[in-house]
Amino acid sequence: MFHVQPRHSKQKSTAQKQQPLTWTMPKCC
C-alpha cells in the first residue's frame, strides 16, 4: 500500500519504515 504513492514515498521514506500503511491511508484519502 505504501508503494501506491512513489512520488510521496521519497519524502515519506522515514515514515513508511515506521508506519507503512498507517500514513498512506489518511494521506491518500
C-alpha positions as CSV (number, residue, x, y, z in Angstrom):
1,M,0.0,0.0,0.0
2,F,3.0,2.3,0.6
3,H,4.1,1.7,-3.0
4,V,0.9,3.3,-4.2
5,Q,2.5,6.8,-3.9
6,P,6.0,6.5,-5.3
7,R,6.4,10.3,-5.6
8,H,5.4,10.7,-1.9
9,S,7.4,7.7,-0.9
10,K,10.6,9.5,-1.1
11,Q,9.6,12.2,1.3
12,K,7.7,9.8,3.5
13,S,10.5,7.2,3.3
14,T,11.2,7.7,7.0
15,A,7.5,7.4,7.9
16,Q,6.9,4.3,5.8
17,K,9.6,2.4,7.8
18,Q,7.6,3.1,11.0
19,Q,4.1,3.0,9.6
20,P,3.8,1.7,6.0
21,L,0.1,1.8,5.5
22,T,-0.8,3.9,8.6
23,W,0.3,7.2,6.9
24,T,-0.7,6.1,3.4
25,M,-4.4,5.6,4.4
26,P,-5.1,9.1,5.8
27,K,-2.7,10.9,3.4
28,C,-4.1,9.1,0.4
29,C,-7.8,9.6,1.4
